[in-house]
Amino acid sequence: MIEVLIALAIFGFLMVFGVIAGIDTLSRYNFHAEIDNAAALLQKARSEAINNIGGAAHGVRFDDASYIISFIGAYSPPAYEYKIAKNFTATYTGTAEINFDQLSGRVPACATPCTVTVSDGVRNNIITINYEGGIDY
């Protein structure tokens, strides 16, 4: 009977460890997916601005409570091109809006590199956008 109890205790310990490791892995995956979504939307906006899609500049806005928003021209709340829901644990700080000039893809507001910090309370990642429109994350 003691052997069975010891075996169950070891098995229970391994299961608890596995659940904790699994939750951490899921949390890290969600955080990296959030960063990838933000970077992809920035790259999409820059590409569309360079290719003069819609004949206007393109931009991305981060300060909405629930979404990362891609827009054409100047941002106006009811009109947007595309939006991605934010992960409920992620927060965005830094530059609230990035606007890429049409045809060049430059970001005049980022004479010194603009940064957007993505955080989930445990991890932080900085997305940097320079004057030429280069995106580093």
Backbone as CSV, one residue per row, in Angstrom:
resi,resn,N_x,N_y,N_z,CA_x,CA_y,CA_z,C_x,C_y,C_z
1,MET,0.816,-1.190,0.000,0.000,0.000,0.000,0.869,1.267,0.000
2,ILE,1.955,1.247,0.755,2.843,2.400,0.824,3.497,2.642,-0.539
3,GLU,3.855,1.568,-1.231,4.449,1.702,-2.556,3.478,2.362,-3.523
4,VAL,2.219,2.002,-3.465,1.199,2.588,-4.340,1.045,4.082,-4.026
5,LEU,1.014,4.431,-2.734,0.889,5.837,-2.358,2.095,6.655,-2.829
6,ILE,3.277,6.099,-2.708,4.486,6.794,-3.170,4.441,6.969,-4.681
7,ALA,4.033,5.935,-5.399,3.928,6.016,-6.859,2.893,7.077,-7.266
8,LEU,1.750,7.118,-6.577,0.731,8.127,-6.869,1.236,9.536,-6.560
9,ALA,1.994,9.691,-5.487,2.543,11.006,-5.137,3.527,11.478,-6.208
10,ILE,4.369,10.591,-6.667,5.325,10.942,-7.728,4.573,11.280,-9.009
11,PHE,3.593,10.480,-9.362,2.791,10.717,-10.557,2.053,12.066,-10.449
12,GLY,1.494,12.362,-9.298,0.805,13.640,-9.080,1.752,14.815,-9.208
13,PHE,2.954,14.687,-8.648,3.957,15.745,-8.757,4.318,16.000,-10.212
14,LEU,4.515,14.944,-10.983,4.849,15.089,-12.403,3.702,15.744,-13.182
15,MET,2.472,15.408,-12.837,1.321,16.011,-13.520,1.228,17.507,-13.210
16,VAL,1.418,17.892,-11.960,1.376,19.307,-11.595,2.483,20.068,-12.318
17,PHE,3.674,19.502,-12.357,4.777,20.128,-13.063,4.445,20.283,-14.554
18,GLY,3.846,19.263,-15.154,3.465,19.319,-16.566,2.419,20.393,-16.838
19,VAL,1.444,20.537,-15.972,0.416,21.565,-16.146,1.034,22.954,-16.043
20,ILE,1.899,23.161,-15.079,2.545,24.465,-14.919,3.396,24.789,-16.145
21,ALA,4.161,23.832,-16.613,4.992,24.048,-17.799,4.122,24.308,-19.028
22,GLY,3.005,23.621,-19.151,2.102,23.818,-20.281,1.470,25.195,-20.273
23,ILE,1.075,25.688,-19.120,0.473,27.022,-19.024,1.511,28.081,-19.394
24,ASP,2.748,27.916,-18.925,3.804,28.866,-19.268,4.084,28.854,-20.769
25,THR,4.108,27.687,-21.360,4.339,27.574,-22.801,3.229,28.266,-23.580
26,LEU,1.996,28.068,-23.182,0.858,28.717,-23.840,0.946,30.230,-23.694
27,SER,1.317,30.712,-22.538,1.462,32.142,-22.301,2.545,32.744,-23.201
28,ARG,3.685,32.068,-23.305,4.757,32.543,-24.179,4.323,32.536,-25.637
29,TYR,3.615,31.493,-26.050,3.126,31.406,-27.427,2.184,32.567,-27.734
30,ASN,1.235,32.860,-26.838,0.298,33.962,-27.053,1.021,35.298,-27.131
31,PHE,2.043,35.493,-26.303,2.802,36.739,-26.323,3.528,36.905,-27.657
32,HIS,4.197,35.851,-28.123,4.917,35.938,-29.394,3.953,36.096,-30.571
33,ALA,2.782,35.496,-30.496,1.779,35.668,-31.540,1.306,37.121,-31.590
34,GLU,1.171,37.758,-30.433,0.766,39.169,-30.367,1.815,40.054,-31.044
35,ILE,3.080,39.800,-30.776,4.154,40.566,-31.399,4.156,40.349,-32.909
36,ASP,4.000,39.106,-33.332,3.966,38.799,-34.758,2.790,39.482,-35.453
37,ASN,1.626,39.535,-34.806,0.470,40.217,-35.384,0.745,41.708,-35.571
38,ALA,1.307,42.343,-34.557,1.606,43.774,-34.637,2.636,44.049,-35.734
39,ALA,3.690,43.252,-35.792,4.729,43.443,-36.808,4.178,43.180,-38.209
40,ALA,3.341,42.172,-38.361,2.757,41.865,-39.667,1.869,43.005,-40.149
41,LEU,1.099,43.586,-39.243,0.239,44.705,-39.628,1.078,45.927,-40.008
42,LEU,2.171,46.177,-39.298,3.079,47.260,-39.673,3.693,47.017,-41.045
43,GLN,4.138,45.787,-41.297,4.731,45.460,-42.590,3.709,45.581,-43.721
44,LYS,2.484,45.183,-43.460,1.405,45.297,-44.451,1.143,46.758,-44.781
45,ALA,1.042,47.598,-43.759,0.796,49.024,-43.988,1.945,49.661,-44.761
46,ARG,3.172,49.315,-44.407,4.336,49.879,-45.119,4.349,49.442,-46.570
47,SER,4.092,48.164,-46.816,4.067,47.641,-48.178,2.979,48.318,-49.012
48,GLU,1.799,48.506,-48.433,0.708,49.147,-49.175,1.009,50.622,-49.429
49,ALA,1.684,51.286,-48.508,2.056,52.686,-48.720,3.086,52.792,-49.845
50,ILE,4.090,51.916,-49.842,5.116,51.933,-50.888,4.503,51.644,-52.253
51,ASN,3.562,50.707,-52.304,2.926,50.334,-53.574,1.762,51.235,-53.956
52,ASN,1.542,52.300,-53.165,0.523,53.315,-53.436,-0.880,52.726,-53.572
53,ILE,-1.199,51.731,-52.768,-2.532,51.129,-52.756,-3.516,52.173,-52.231
54,GLY,-4.541,52.450,-52.980,-5.535,53.442,-52.578,-5.074,54.872,-52.778
55,GLY,-3.882,55.068,-53.323,-3.376,56.410,-53.589,-3.198,57.263,-52.355
56,ALA,-2.876,56.650,-51.237,-2.735,57.404,-49.995,-1.708,56.735,-49.085
57,ALA,-1.345,57.463,-48.029,-0.465,56.902,-47.004,-1.231,55.834,-46.225
58,HIS,-0.505,54.983,-45.545,-1.115,53.938,-44.716,-0.503,54.013,-43.324
59,GLY,-1.259,53.550,-42.339,-0.751,53.593,-40.984,-1.352,52.517,-40.101
60,VAL,-0.815,52.434,-38.895,-1.281,51.476,-37.891,-1.455,52.228,-36.581
61,ARG,-2.548,51.948,-35.901,-2.852,52.595,-34.622,-2.889,51.537,-33.525
62,PHE,-2.205,51.812,-32.403,-2.085,50.854,-31.309,-2.884,51.225,-30.067
63,ASP,-3.405,52.443,-29.986,-4.003,52.880,-28.725,-5.492,52.573,-28.570
64,ASP,-6.077,51.803,-29.473,-7.458,51.352,-29.290,-7.472,50.307,-28.169
65,ALA,-8.547,50.262,-27.419,-8.617,49.354,-26.264,-8.619,47.879,-26.661
66,SER,-9.222,47.543,-27.799,-9.413,46.137,-28.141,-8.717,45.683,-29.417
67,TYR,-8.265,46.612,-30.256,-7.752,46.235,-31.569,-6.469,46.970,-31.924
68,ILE,-5.690,46.350,-32.817,-4.617,47.019,-33.539,-5.251,47.340,-34.886
69,ILE,-5.227,48.596,-35.299,-5.999,49.027,-36.458,-5.087,49.520,-37.577
70,SER,-5.306,48.993,-38.785,-4.621,49.458,-39.979,-5.577,50.382,-40.724
71,PHE,-5.061,51.514,-41.226,-5.929,52.479,-41.896,-5.246,53.091,-43.104
72,ILE,-6.062,53.693,-43.978,-5.573,54.381,-45.173,-5.766,55.875,-44.967
73,GLY,-4.745,56.670,-45.351,-4.846,58.124,-45.207,-4.736,58.521,-43.751
74,ALA,-5.615,59.393,-43.317,-5.653,59.813,-41.913,-6.629,58.923,-41.161
75,TYR,-6.311,58.622,-39.923,-7.159,57.740,-39.125,-8.437,58.458,-38.716
76,SER,-9.565,57.804,-38.966,-10.847,58.285,-38.445,-11.568,57.058,-37.898
77,PRO,-12.062,57.122,-36.666,-12.577,55.943,-35.962,-13.531,55.018,-36.715
78,PRO,-14.557,55.510,-37.417,-15.437,54.523,-38.049,-14.835,53.892,-39.302
79,ALA,-13.839,54.548,-39.909,-13.285,54.038,-41.165,-11.886,53.470,-40.926
80,TYR,-11.704,52.216,-41.246,-10.398,51.586,-41.139,-10.314,50.516,-42.216
81,GLU,-9.105,50.078,-42.487,-8.914,49.058,-43.504,-8.978,47.657,-42.902
82,TYR,-8.312,47.473,-41.773,-8.195,46.139,-41.198,-7.921,46.280,-39.710
83,LYS,-8.436,45.358,-38.917,-8.119,45.396,-37.494,-7.930,43.977,-36.968
84,ILE,-7.036,43.854,-35.991,-6.734,42.572,-35.357,-7.022,42.724,-33.868
85,ALA,-7.755,41.777,-33.306,-8.066,41.825,-31.877,-6.789,41.643,-31.063
86,LYS,-6.654,42.461,-30.015,-5.506,42.344,-29.119,-5.732,41.190,-28.156
87,ASN,-4.639,40.582,-27.748,-4.680,39.580,-26.693,-5.065,40.312,-25.407
88,PHE,-5.977,39.760,-24.632,-6.471,40.458,-23.452,-5.399,40.734,-22.402
89,THR,-4.275,40.031,-22.448,-3.219,40.284,-21.462,-2.154,41.242,-21.972
90,ALA,-2.160,41.568,-23.255,-1.117,42.412,-23.826,-1.459,43.890,-23.691
91,THR,-0.445,44.684,-23.395,-0.593,46.136,-23.376,0.441,46.737,-24.311
92,TYR,0.060,47.835,-24.942,0.930,48.532,-25.879,1.231,49.917,-25.318
93,THR,2.509,50.277,-25.277,2.907,51.613,-24.844,3.904,52.158,-25.857
94,GLY,4.109,53.440,-25.812,5.030,54.076,-26.748,4.246,54.830,-27.800
95,THR,4.722,54.797,-29.024,4.089,55.512,-30.122,2.712,54.925,-30.394
96,ALA,1.692,55.764,-30.368,0.308,55.286,-30.518,-0.072,55.048,-31.960
97,GLU,0.565,55.766,-32.888,0.187,55.671,-34.297,1.426,55.805,-35.171
98,ILE,1.546,54.920,-36.150,2.653,54.949,-37.106,2.046,55.193,-38.486
99,ASN,2.498,56.246,-39.191,2.005,56.575,-40.522,3.135,56.463,-41.534
100,PHE,2.957,55.594,-42.532,3.947,55.415,-43.591,3.562,56.281,-44.792
101,ASP,4.509,57.095,-45.296,4.246,57.938,-46.467,4.047,57.073,-47.702
102,GLN,3.150,57.530,-48.577,2.937,56.777,-49.802,4.175,56.886,-50.689
103,LEU,4.411,55.849,-51.445,5.514,55.661,-52.379,6.882,55.478,-51.732
104,SER,7.170,56.131,-50.614,8.495,55.980,-50.003,8.478,55.026,-48.809
105,GLY,7.370,54.934,-48.091,7.303,54.102,-46.901,7.999,54.710,-45.705
106,ARG,8.406,55.974,-45.814,9.075,56.634,-44.699,8.083,57.006,-43.614
107,VAL,8.621,57.231,-42.425,7.806,57.636,-41.271,8.385,58.948,-40.750
108,PRO,7.877,60.097,-41.249,8.441,61.393,-40.850,8.406,61.635,-39.343
109,ALA,7.425,61.094,-38.659,7.318,61.308,-37.207,8.408,60.570,-36.445
110,CYS,9.136,59.694,-37.116,10.151,58.879,-36.437,11.557,59.294,-36.847
111,ALA,11.851,60.598,-36.780,13.204,61.061,-37.086,14.203,60.381,-36.160
112,THR,13.851,60.260,-34.898,14.562,59.349,-34.014,13.651,58.131,-33.944
113,PRO,14.184,56.935,-33.918,13.328,55.751,-34.019,12.149,55.747,-33.043
114,CYS,10.971,55.423,-33.581,9.768,55.277,-32.767,9.754,53.859,-32.195
115,THR,9.212,53.724,-31.014,9.129,52.402,-30.413,7.711,52.127,-29.932
116,VAL,7.338,50.873,-30.039,6.079,50.379,-29.485,6.470,49.204,-28.599
117,THR,6.165,49.298,-27.325,6.499,48.238,-26.382,5.272,47.378,-26.143
118,VAL,5.438,46.082,-26.364,4.371,45.111,-26.118,4.726,44.388,-24.829
119,SER,3.784,44.335,-23.898,4.031,43.705,-22.606,2.834,42.861,-22.203
120,ASP,3.117,41.757,-21.522,2.028,40.949,-20.963,2.115,40.906,-19.443
121,GLY,2.883,41.818,-18.871,3.044,41.866,-17.428,4.277,41.118,-16.951
122,VAL,4.720,40.140,-17.719,5.907,39.360,-17.367,7.021,39.637,-18.371
123,ARG,6.667,39.616,-19.640,7.637,39.800,-20.715,7.390,41.134,-21.419
124,ASN,8.452,41.727,-21.959,8.375,42.953,-22.756,9.112,42.724,-24.057
125,ASN,8.593,43.298,-25.136,9.292,43.277,-26.405,9.094,44.631,-27.057
126,ILE,10.153,45.164,-27.641,10.097,46.482,-28.259,10.138,46.325,-29.773
127,ILE,9.160,46.946,-30.436,9.139,47.028,-31.893,9.640,48.426,-32.228
128,THR,10.693,48.511,-33.039,11.300,49.794,-33.390,11.049,50.085,-34.872
129,ILE,10.613,51.306,-35.146,10.367,51.750,-36.524,11.228,52.978,-36.746
130,ASN,12.092,52.944,-37.767,12.972,54.082,-38.013,12.384,54.992,-39.101
131,TYR,13.071,56.087,-39.368,12.603,57.099,-40.326,12.368,56.505,-41.709
132,GLU,13.210,55.577,-42.107,13.089,54.972,-43.436,11.976,53.928,-43.509
133,GLY,11.325,53.654,-42.383,10.232,52.682,-42.373,10.679,51.281,-42.010
134,GLY,11.937,51.111,-41.632,12.438,49.808,-41.219,11.782,49.372,-39.910
135,ILE,11.357,48.115,-39.865,10.661,47.578,-38.700,11.544,46.497,-38.089
136,ASP,11.892,46.676,-36.828,12.746,45.713,-36.115,12.025,45.257,-34.869
137,TYR,11.878,43.942,-34.720,11.198,43.411,-33.535,11.830,42.148,-33.038
